[in-house]
């Protein structure tokens, strides 16, 4: 830390954190998750972010049509991931 600087505890940080991971297939999701396992610093960084917000976060989900979106939402509900 440079002279005169200070560390702000993450619990005091306010605002919106946005990170686009840009995955659109199961293979891309698996590749992203593998990349976290292979890069401990990257995984630790994301872990700190999730801990700072008590694991509460949101995702923007898009698809080619309403039917595709409904199937994705149904699957997320079945897996207990989606809370509405």
VEXTOR-412848 format. One record per residue (C-alpha): residue number from 1; residue in one letter; x, y, z. Coordinates in nm, 2 decimals. Layout:
# residues N
REC_NUM_a_X_Y_Z;
...
END
This chain:
# residues 84
REC_1_x_0.00_0.00_0.00;
REC_2_x_0.14_0.34_-0.09;
REC_3_x_0.19_0.61_0.19;
REC_4_x_-0.13_0.78_0.29;
REC_5_x_-0.34_0.50_0.15;
REC_6_x_-0.59_0.30_0.34;
REC_7_x_-0.78_-0.03_0.29;
REC_8_x_-1.16_-0.01_0.28;
REC_9_x_-1.32_-0.33_0.42;
REC_10_x_-1.53_-0.50_0.16;
REC_11_x_-1.84_-0.47_0.38;
REC_12_x_-1.82_-0.10_0.34;
REC_13_x_-1.79_-0.10_-0.04;
REC_14_x_-2.12_0.00_-0.20;
REC_15_x_-2.23_-0.01_-0.56;
REC_16_x_-2.27_-0.26_-0.83;
REC_17_x_-2.00_-0.51_-0.93;
REC_18_x_-2.05_-0.64_-1.28;
REC_19_x_-1.84_-0.92_-1.44;
REC_20_x_-1.94_-1.05_-1.78;
REC_21_x_-1.83_-1.41_-1.82;
REC_22_x_-2.01_-1.46_-2.16;
REC_23_x_-2.10_-1.82_-2.16;
REC_24_x_-2.38_-1.95_-2.38;
REC_25_x_-2.34_-2.33_-2.37;
REC_26_x_-2.28_-2.60_-2.10;
REC_27_x_-1.93_-2.65_-2.25;
REC_28_x_-1.84_-2.28_-2.19;
REC_29_x_-1.97_-2.30_-1.84;
REC_30_x_-1.76_-2.60_-1.77;
REC_31_x_-1.45_-2.43_-1.93;
REC_32_x_-1.51_-2.12_-1.71;
REC_33_x_-1.54_-2.34_-1.40;
REC_34_x_-1.22_-2.53_-1.49;
REC_35_x_-1.04_-2.20_-1.54;
REC_36_x_-1.13_-2.10_-1.18;
REC_37_x_-0.98_-2.43_-1.06;
REC_38_x_-0.66_-2.38_-1.26;
REC_39_x_-0.61_-2.02_-1.15;
REC_40_x_-0.61_-2.00_-0.77;
REC_41_x_-0.58_-1.62_-0.76;
REC_42_x_-0.88_-1.58_-0.99;
REC_43_x_-1.09_-1.82_-0.78;
REC_44_x_-0.98_-1.65_-0.45;
REC_45_x_-1.07_-1.31_-0.60;
REC_46_x_-1.42_-1.43_-0.68;
REC_47_x_-1.46_-1.60_-0.35;
REC_48_x_-1.38_-1.27_-0.17;
REC_49_x_-1.64_-1.09_-0.38;
REC_50_x_-1.91_-1.36_-0.30;
REC_51_x_-1.82_-1.35_0.07;
REC_52_x_-1.85_-0.97_0.08;
REC_53_x_-2.21_-0.99_-0.03;
REC_54_x_-2.30_-1.30_0.17;
REC_55_x_-2.33_-1.50_-0.15;
REC_56_x_-2.62_-1.29_-0.27;
REC_57_x_-2.59_-1.20_-0.64;
REC_58_x_-2.79_-1.20_-0.96;
REC_59_x_-2.74_-1.30_-1.32;
REC_60_x_-2.87_-1.16_-1.65;
REC_61_x_-3.01_-1.45_-1.86;
REC_62_x_-3.08_-1.42_-2.23;
REC_63_x_-3.18_-1.65_-2.50;
REC_64_x_-3.30_-1.67_-2.86;
REC_65_x_-3.67_-1.69_-2.78;
REC_66_x_-3.92_-1.70_-2.49;
REC_67_x_-3.94_-2.08_-2.51;
REC_68_x_-3.57_-2.12_-2.46;
REC_69_x_-3.58_-1.88_-2.16;
REC_70_x_-3.86_-2.07_-2.00;
REC_71_x_-3.68_-2.40_-2.03;
REC_72_x_-3.37_-2.24_-1.87;
REC_73_x_-3.57_-2.09_-1.59;
REC_74_x_-3.75_-2.43_-1.53;
REC_75_x_-3.42_-2.61_-1.51;
REC_76_x_-3.28_-2.35_-1.27;
REC_77_x_-3.59_-2.39_-1.05;
REC_78_x_-3.56_-2.77_-1.05;
REC_79_x_-3.20_-2.74_-0.94;
REC_80_x_-3.30_-2.50_-0.66;
REC_81_x_-3.08_-2.22_-0.80;
REC_82_x_-3.35_-1.98_-0.90;
REC_83_x_-3.53_-1.79_-0.63;
REC_84_x_-3.81_-1.56_-0.74;
END
